[in-house]
Structure formats: C-alpha cells, structure tokens
Amino acid sequence: MEFKSHMSKALQEARAAALRGEVPVGAVLIGADGQVLAQAGNRTREWNDPTAHAEMLVIREGCRVLGSERLTGCDLYVTLEPCPMCAQAISAARIARLYYGAADPKSGGVAQGPRIFTHPQCHHAPEVYDGIGADDAAALLRDFFAARR
C-alpha cells in the first residue's frame, strides 16, 4: 500500500483548537483499511478535562467505532509529540504507527522526557515517525503562544 500522510487533517484540527482558545494540537486516527476513524483537536479547557488531549479523544472515538479497546493496525497522526499520558494510551491501545510533527522538549513523552516506548514496562511500542509537518505545527504553536504573551 502506498503511503499517504494525513497530517494536513491533523493540522486543520489544531487550527480549529486554536480558534477555540485551546493549545493547538490536532490528531487523526486512521484505521487498518486506510479510512479516517476519528479526528479531533484539544478540548481540555472547553471540557474542563485535563485528559481531553487530541490523541486521547481520537483513541476513545476509534475504540468506540471499532468496538474494541485495541486499535491494532491503526495509524495515529498528531501535530505535536505526545505527552507521557498520551504515549501510554497509544501503547495500551496497541496503535501500529505514530506520526508526529513538532518535537516537544518541555512536555514530550516519546523522544523527550520519559521516552515511554523505550521503558521496560511498556507492553507495546508503535513504529514512530517524527518531523511530519513539523514546521507548520511548530509555527502554529509559536504563533498561538506569542499572541498570549
């Protein structure tokens, strides 16, 4: 099967999150058949829920759609390196491949900080591809936070 990036959809979700006053992070979950299962942007402030990260929202919806707690064979596109909470959820859901845009030196949990997927207690590590749409994702975050200073 030919590779097709879905990062543009994740960036659209991140832009929509920014318009809602949320930290602009977007995610898209792709099923094993190549179809979009779920897409979302952060909603932590809107829902007063610290777990309402874009990744968590698409994982929940993908599990609902598939009727399973496992997302085997699915791909996840995220505009920002997942935090430790989201990385652990990605592992628990058994997502096959993670594609993310910008690195997150402050709060990342994949290539930064605790590096969840390399931890001995991690039961599943997805294939990880970073830097997909990184410039656009980083610019969106930079502009969002600059406007708040």
Backbone bond lengths (Angstrom), bond angles and torsions (degrees), N, CA, C in turn:
res aa  C-N    CA-C-N  psi(-1)  N-CA   C-N-CA  omega(-1)  CA-C   N-CA-C  phi
1 M - - - 1.454 - - 1.538 108.71 -
2 E 1.296 116.16 138.31 1.465 122.66 -179.61 1.524 110.56 -76.84
3 F 1.340 116.47 138.07 1.462 121.51 179.68 1.516 110.74 -70.38
4 K 1.335 115.74 132.66 1.459 122.18 174.60 1.516 107.41 -132.92
5 S 1.315 116.41 118.43 1.464 120.23 179.72 1.528 110.50 -76.22
6 H 1.315 114.67 141.62 1.469 121.56 176.38 1.527 110.73 -114.07
7 M 1.335 115.62 18.12 1.462 119.45 -178.10 1.523 111.97 -64.23
8 S 1.328 118.17 -29.73 1.470 119.26 179.23 1.531 110.72 -61.60
9 K 1.325 117.76 -36.33 1.469 120.96 176.81 1.534 110.43 -67.20
10 A 1.321 116.38 -40.01 1.467 120.35 178.28 1.530 110.03 -64.11
11 L 1.319 117.05 -40.10 1.469 120.77 177.54 1.528 111.08 -64.77
12 Q 1.328 118.15 -37.34 1.469 121.12 175.68 1.527 110.32 -61.00
13 E 1.322 116.66 -42.43 1.461 120.92 178.38 1.531 110.81 -65.32
14 A 1.330 116.88 -37.78 1.471 120.62 178.09 1.521 110.58 -65.05
15 R 1.316 117.46 -41.51 1.467 120.95 178.12 1.533 110.73 -62.93
16 A 1.324 116.23 -42.14 1.466 120.25 178.20 1.527 110.51 -63.57
17 A 1.322 117.30 -38.35 1.473 121.00 177.23 1.525 110.24 -61.78
18 A 1.327 117.12 -43.43 1.465 121.35 179.36 1.527 110.51 -59.78
19 L 1.318 116.83 -40.81 1.463 120.58 179.22 1.528 111.91 -64.35
20 R 1.330 116.50 -25.18 1.475 121.04 176.78 1.525 111.56 -87.40
21 G 1.348 117.07 0.37 1.456 120.79 -178.79 1.517 113.48 85.51
22 E 1.318 116.58 10.77 1.463 122.09 179.07 1.527 109.48 -91.12
23 V 1.329 116.59 155.01 1.460 120.14 171.83 1.524 106.18 -58.51
24 P 1.342 117.24 126.27 1.463 120.69 -171.42 1.527 114.41 -75.18
25 V 1.311 114.49 84.66 1.461 121.65 173.97 1.519 106.75 -125.45
26 G 1.330 115.88 133.84 1.452 121.55 178.73 1.511 110.62 -128.29
27 A 1.326 115.11 154.39 1.460 120.81 -179.85 1.521 110.26 -142.82
28 V 1.325 114.84 150.18 1.463 122.23 176.76 1.518 107.59 -136.98
29 L 1.327 116.44 131.81 1.454 122.18 177.57 1.523 109.01 -107.64
30 I 1.315 115.46 126.51 1.462 122.30 -177.84 1.524 108.67 -110.78
31 G 1.313 116.59 128.71 1.457 121.19 179.56 1.520 112.08 -72.78
32 A 1.310 115.81 169.31 1.461 121.76 179.92 1.530 111.51 -60.43
33 D 1.334 116.59 -22.92 1.468 120.98 178.97 1.529 112.82 -86.99
34 G 1.340 117.06 0.88 1.464 120.82 178.47 1.516 114.68 89.18
35 Q 1.321 117.38 0.38 1.462 121.07 -179.00 1.533 110.70 -91.84
36 V 1.323 116.08 150.33 1.463 121.14 176.61 1.525 108.89 -70.17
37 L 1.341 115.54 122.41 1.466 120.93 175.58 1.521 111.38 -91.22
38 A 1.333 115.54 -36.62 1.465 119.93 -177.27 1.516 109.41 -162.23
39 Q 1.308 115.74 151.66 1.459 121.77 172.49 1.512 107.99 -148.04
40 A 1.344 115.38 144.26 1.464 119.88 -175.88 1.517 109.98 -162.95
41 G 1.314 114.47 161.74 1.450 122.84 171.09 1.515 108.35 -118.79
42 N 1.304 116.60 166.13 1.462 121.17 179.08 1.525 111.56 -52.00
43 R 1.326 116.66 143.84 1.468 123.08 176.49 1.527 111.39 -141.22
44 T 1.333 116.53 27.73 1.468 119.79 -176.40 1.525 112.53 -62.57
45 R 1.308 117.33 -41.81 1.467 120.95 -178.32 1.525 111.27 -76.35
46 E 1.314 116.00 -44.33 1.461 120.71 -179.02 1.530 111.40 -60.10
47 W 1.319 116.96 -40.71 1.461 121.48 -176.50 1.523 112.83 -98.50
48 N 1.351 117.52 0.44 1.471 120.40 -176.09 1.527 110.37 50.83
49 D 1.330 114.98 49.02 1.459 121.75 -174.34 1.529 109.16 -138.09
50 P 1.328 118.20 107.35 1.458 119.99 -177.87 1.525 113.91 -65.89
51 T 1.332 117.12 -12.52 1.466 119.18 177.78 1.527 112.97 -95.16
52 A 1.312 118.58 0.88 1.472 121.84 -176.60 1.530 111.79 -82.04
53 H 1.325 115.95 46.83 1.466 120.89 173.13 1.526 108.09 -73.88
54 A 1.310 116.27 153.78 1.462 121.46 -178.41 1.528 111.74 -53.07
55 E 1.328 116.78 -42.97 1.460 120.48 -179.10 1.529 111.26 -62.20
56 M 1.320 116.31 -45.00 1.459 120.83 -178.73 1.532 110.55 -62.80
57 L 1.324 116.08 -39.77 1.465 119.90 -178.89 1.522 111.65 -65.04
58 V 1.333 117.49 -42.91 1.474 118.18 -179.79 1.520 111.58 -73.71
59 I 1.320 117.47 -31.64 1.467 119.16 175.68 1.530 109.67 -63.98
60 R 1.326 117.07 -46.75 1.470 120.56 178.80 1.527 111.41 -59.00
61 E 1.331 116.26 -46.74 1.465 120.10 -178.50 1.525 110.86 -67.53
62 G 1.317 117.14 -40.93 1.475 119.96 178.39 1.518 111.36 -61.21
63 C 1.314 117.53 -42.28 1.467 121.16 177.61 1.523 110.64 -63.60
64 R 1.322 116.18 -40.45 1.470 120.16 178.22 1.523 110.55 -62.65
65 V 1.344 116.15 -47.61 1.468 121.17 -178.07 1.531 110.91 -61.49
66 L 1.327 116.32 -43.59 1.468 120.13 -177.44 1.527 113.19 -84.30
67 G 1.339 117.30 -12.79 1.455 120.13 -179.29 1.521 112.73 67.84
68 S 1.335 115.04 35.90 1.465 119.88 -177.53 1.519 110.08 -152.15
69 E 1.339 116.23 150.94 1.465 119.17 174.61 1.514 111.68 -83.57
70 R 1.305 117.44 -2.30 1.464 122.91 179.51 1.518 110.27 -110.74
71 L 1.312 115.06 135.92 1.468 121.83 179.12 1.531 109.46 -114.44
72 T 1.305 115.14 44.28 1.459 122.60 -178.97 1.527 110.35 -56.09
73 G 1.320 115.95 131.78 1.459 121.03 178.46 1.517 114.18 84.94
74 C 1.334 117.68 -3.23 1.466 121.07 -178.26 1.530 111.65 -88.20
75 D 1.318 115.18 154.47 1.462 123.48 176.08 1.522 108.68 -113.10
76 L 1.332 115.68 141.41 1.460 121.34 177.77 1.515 109.06 -120.47
77 Y 1.330 116.08 126.54 1.467 123.46 175.44 1.513 107.53 -108.79
78 V 1.332 116.95 127.47 1.459 122.30 -179.53 1.524 107.94 -135.85
79 T 1.314 116.81 140.33 1.468 120.38 -177.24 1.516 113.25 -73.92
80 L 1.328 117.64 -21.46 1.463 122.15 -177.65 1.522 108.94 -131.83
81 E 1.314 116.02 145.01 1.465 121.04 175.83 1.524 109.82 -49.02
82 P 1.325 118.21 126.59 1.461 120.30 -179.34 1.528 113.23 -61.62
83 C 1.324 114.76 144.91 1.466 121.37 175.24 1.532 108.42 -73.01
84 P 1.329 117.74 172.33 1.465 119.80 179.22 1.531 113.85 -57.80
85 M 1.331 118.22 -40.23 1.464 121.05 179.19 1.525 110.69 -59.99
86 C 1.328 115.78 -47.51 1.461 120.01 -178.10 1.523 111.24 -70.05
87 A 1.316 116.97 -37.76 1.470 120.10 177.97 1.523 110.07 -61.04
88 Q 1.325 117.33 -41.45 1.462 120.06 178.62 1.522 110.72 -65.45
89 A 1.318 117.84 -39.43 1.466 120.90 177.81 1.529 110.70 -65.42
90 I 1.323 116.93 -38.40 1.472 121.31 176.64 1.521 109.62 -60.55
91 S 1.316 116.47 -43.34 1.463 121.27 177.96 1.525 110.86 -64.28
92 A 1.326 117.23 -48.27 1.465 121.38 -178.37 1.523 111.72 -61.39
93 A 1.324 117.09 -34.31 1.465 122.16 179.93 1.527 112.42 -79.08
94 R 1.311 116.72 -9.32 1.474 122.49 179.29 1.526 112.69 62.63
95 I 1.333 115.92 36.85 1.469 120.52 176.73 1.526 108.77 -63.03
96 A 1.315 116.44 137.25 1.469 121.35 -173.74 1.523 113.06 -75.03
97 R 1.332 116.22 -47.21 1.459 120.51 -174.93 1.520 110.55 -136.25
98 L 1.330 115.28 136.55 1.463 122.98 176.38 1.516 108.20 -115.84
99 Y 1.325 115.66 125.34 1.462 122.60 175.00 1.520 106.49 -116.85
100 Y 1.324 116.97 124.14 1.459 117.19 177.33 1.517 111.11 -134.02
101 G 1.334 114.04 157.82 1.456 121.31 -176.13 1.514 112.69 -87.87
102 A 1.311 116.64 -96.45 1.465 122.30 -174.11 1.522 111.70 -75.52
103 A 1.321 115.39 143.66 1.468 121.11 172.15 1.518 108.59 -73.79
104 D 1.332 116.52 154.86 1.462 121.29 178.87 1.528 109.78 -127.20
105 P 1.347 116.38 84.28 1.466 119.68 -178.13 1.523 113.92 -60.65
106 K 1.317 117.45 -25.99 1.467 120.87 -177.32 1.528 112.64 -82.23
107 S 1.316 117.23 -42.97 1.465 120.09 -171.12 1.520 114.90 -130.34
108 G 1.313 118.15 6.29 1.460 120.68 -178.04 1.518 112.91 -66.96
109 G 1.315 115.20 154.26 1.454 120.68 179.67 1.511 114.02 -127.73
110 V 1.336 116.80 8.65 1.465 120.42 -177.19 1.523 110.52 -107.12
111 A 1.327 116.95 -63.42 1.468 121.47 179.03 1.523 111.43 -100.09
112 Q 1.322 115.97 -12.61 1.469 123.15 -179.63 1.527 108.58 -114.29
113 G 1.305 115.78 174.13 1.460 121.18 171.59 1.513 114.05 50.13
114 P 1.338 117.02 -126.93 1.465 120.20 -172.73 1.529 115.51 -73.93
115 R 1.316 117.70 -13.03 1.479 120.87 179.45 1.536 110.48 47.30
116 I 1.295 114.48 64.35 1.466 123.59 -172.61 1.533 113.17 -49.42
117 F 1.322 118.06 -42.16 1.460 120.11 -173.55 1.527 113.64 -72.28
118 T 1.326 117.70 -15.16 1.466 120.26 178.27 1.527 112.06 -99.58
119 H 1.313 116.61 -2.41 1.466 121.46 -179.04 1.533 109.66 -70.14
120 P 1.337 118.08 139.14 1.469 120.42 -179.18 1.532 114.25 -59.06
121 Q 1.330 118.21 -24.25 1.459 120.62 179.94 1.530 113.20 -88.60
122 C 1.300 117.37 1.23 1.465 121.25 178.09 1.534 108.60 -76.51
123 H 1.322 116.48 121.76 1.465 120.96 -177.04 1.526 113.50 -82.95
124 H 1.311 117.16 -23.13 1.469 120.94 -179.74 1.519 108.76 -147.79
125 A 1.301 115.76 132.42 1.471 121.14 175.23 1.520 108.41 -119.97
126 P 1.328 117.03 122.88 1.467 119.25 177.07 1.524 110.28 -74.47
127 E 1.315 115.74 164.33 1.461 119.57 166.70 1.525 105.38 -67.89
128 V 1.326 117.87 137.99 1.462 121.03 -176.79 1.521 109.60 -121.22
129 Y 1.323 115.39 130.59 1.465 122.90 177.00 1.521 107.21 -127.22
130 D 1.314 116.68 116.17 1.462 119.61 -177.14 1.523 111.36 -107.82
131 G 1.311 115.35 167.77 1.460 121.53 176.41 1.518 115.06 82.35
132 I 1.332 118.51 6.75 1.465 121.77 179.69 1.532 107.92 -74.99
133 G 1.311 117.96 112.48 1.464 120.95 -178.21 1.517 113.14 67.47
134 A 1.315 116.59 24.18 1.470 121.39 -174.30 1.522 113.23 -59.45
135 D 1.322 117.99 -42.31 1.469 120.11 -177.89 1.524 111.75 -62.79
136 D 1.340 116.65 -44.47 1.463 120.31 179.21 1.526 111.43 -65.50
137 A 1.328 116.10 -42.94 1.465 120.12 -179.74 1.528 110.98 -65.10
138 A 1.327 117.09 -43.39 1.463 120.79 -179.85 1.530 110.85 -65.02
139 A 1.321 117.35 -40.95 1.465 121.09 179.16 1.527 110.83 -63.39
140 L 1.309 116.59 -40.81 1.464 120.96 178.95 1.531 110.49 -61.47
141 L 1.313 116.73 -45.26 1.467 121.18 178.18 1.526 111.55 -65.32
142 R 1.326 116.16 -44.62 1.480 121.16 -179.72 1.523 110.63 -59.44
143 D 1.324 116.29 -47.35 1.463 120.96 -179.16 1.530 111.47 -64.54
144 F 1.321 115.92 -39.73 1.465 120.61 179.89 1.521 110.89 -60.66
145 F 1.336 116.50 -49.36 1.458 119.65 -177.27 1.532 112.28 -74.15
146 A 1.319 118.03 -30.99 1.463 120.79 176.96 1.528 110.65 -63.88
147 A 1.324 116.75 -36.82 1.465 121.17 179.97 1.535 111.81 -68.86
148 R 1.318 117.15 -19.26 1.464 121.24 -178.60 1.513 113.52 -95.16
149 R 1.318 116.28 -5.36 1.482 119.08 -178.72 1.505 111.20 -91.32
